[in-house]
Amino acid sequence: MNVVTESIVFDELFPMYQQVLGADFDAYKNHCLRVFNFCRVLAGKGADADKIAIATFFHDIGIWTDNTFDYLIPSQLLCRRYLEQTGRVEWSDEIDAMISEHHKLTQYEVNPSWLVEAFRKADWIDMTGGLLRCRLPDDFITDVIYALPNAGFHKKLVALFMARLKSHPFNPLPMMKL
């Protein structure tokens, strides 16, 4: 399994959001590429790489575009607009679910033919720094993490969590679902 370090979709989208991502540009880009790599392998051959890349790019982007840790809806809205603009409206429901369910603690079972469960697992692999492996080979996870360094992504999330905890002590992780 080769580590993918670029994508036509990412090449199109990241420059459009470089200014809003600011100092977190490399951290978010590498997070997206890690999730993309894990998801494409979990999904198996025949999975649509562009669909995975679009969901991956937009899944957390609302953190920066809307300056919020309650970012799922802003991320979904930006993604839907992009899908409309690029003539991919038929992907909207699936990618919307990929974004809304990516922090779900339990298995996604609503539509097993969609990429939601593979995407959810891929994000959890990255969020745990590879501690959760979801049956991916150890050497592949290590290769992905080595090729695409964290660049402060998890540190940023901890800072956002701490700020949210102070302002919303009874709802510090609004993106989490059972």
N, C-alpha and C positions, 0 to 999 in steps of 0.2 A: 504494500500500500504506500503510494507516494503522498507526501504532504503537499497540498496545493497552497501556494502562497500568493496567488492572484486570481482574479475573476473579472470578466468583462463587466458584469453587473457592478462589482465593487469599484472597478475603474471608473465607471460612470457616476456612481452615487457618492463615493467618499469626497471627491473634490467639491461637490455641491455643498457639503456640510463641514468642510474643513474649518471654516471660520467659527462656526457655532461650537464645534468640538474643541477648538483651541488647543491648549496644552494636553488635552486628553486624546488627541487625534490618534497617535500611535497605539495607545492603550486600548482604545475602543476598536480600532481596525484589527489589531492582533486578536482581541477577544472574538470578534466576528469571524475571523479566519479560522480560529481554533474550533469554534462551534460549527462552522461550515464543514470543516474536515471531519469532525466527529459525526455529524449528522449524515453526510453523504455516505460514509461507511456503514453506519447503523441502518440507513434506509436501503442500502443494497444497490446492485446494478439496475439501471433503468430509472432510478429516481431523477427527477428533473433538477439539475444543478442550479438553474436560474431561479426556480421557485425557492429552493433552499437559500440561495444567496440573498434574495429579496427579503425573505422572512428574517434572515440573520441580520441583515443591515438594519432593518427597522425595529427589531424586537426591543431594544433598549434606548433608541434614539431620543425618545421623549424626555429622558433625563436632561438632555442638553437643550433641546429645542424649546421645552416648556419649563425648564429649570425646576423640575419636580422629581421626587422619589416615588410619586404616584403616577407612573409614566405609561402604563399599559394603554389607556385610551388615547392619549396624544400620539403614541407610537402607531397604534392601529389607524388613526385618522390620516396620518401622514402616508402610511403605506397604501391605504385605499386610494388616496389622491394620486399617488404614483402609479398604481395599477390602472386607474382610469386613464391617466395621461399616456400610458404606454400600451394601451389596448389589451390588457390582461385582466379585465374585470372578472372573468370566469374563475380566476384564482383567489378572488377576494375572501370568500368564506373560509377556505382552507388556511390561507395565510393569516387571516384574522384569528382563527383558532390557534395557530402556531404561536402567535404573539401572546394572546390572552392566557394560554395554558402553559407557557414555558416555565413557570415557577410552581406548577402544580406538584404537590407532594406525592400524590397517588397516580396510578396509571390512567392515561386518557383512553377512554373506551368508546366514545360516542361514534366516531367514524374510523374504524381501524385501517381503512385503505388510505387515509390521509397521512401526511408526514408529521403530524402533531406529536405522536409518541416518540419518534426518533429525534425530533427537534428538542423535545422536553429533556430527554436523556442526554443529548449532546450538551445542552446548556448546563445541566447538573454536573456532567463530567468536568466541564471547565470551571464552574463555580467552586468545585471542591478541589481544584488543582490536580485532578486525576485520581483522587482517592476513590471516588465512585468510578467504576470502569464500564459497567453495563456490557460486559462480555467482549469489549474491544481488546485487542492484544496489547499487553503492557508496552511492548517496544513501539507500537504505533502511537500510543498516547504520549510516551516519552519523546518521540521524534517530533510530534506536533508542538508540544510545549517548548521543546528546545528551539525549534525553527521559528516560533512565534512568541517571543518573550512577553511576559505579563506587562511590562512597561508601566506599572503602577495602577493597573485596572482594579485589582481587588482592594488596594489601599484607598482608591477613590470611593469604592462602594462602602467601605467601612466608615469613611468620613461622612458620606451621605446618610448612612444608617444612624450614626451618632447624632447628626443634626435633626433628623426626622424623629428620633427617640425623644429629644428635648422638646420638640414642638408638638408631637403627637404620641405621647407615652403609651396610649392604649391602642395605637394602630401604627407601630413603627415599620411594619413590612406590608404595605397595602397591596403588593403584587402577589403575595403568597395565597395559594388556594389548596384546599384539601382535594 
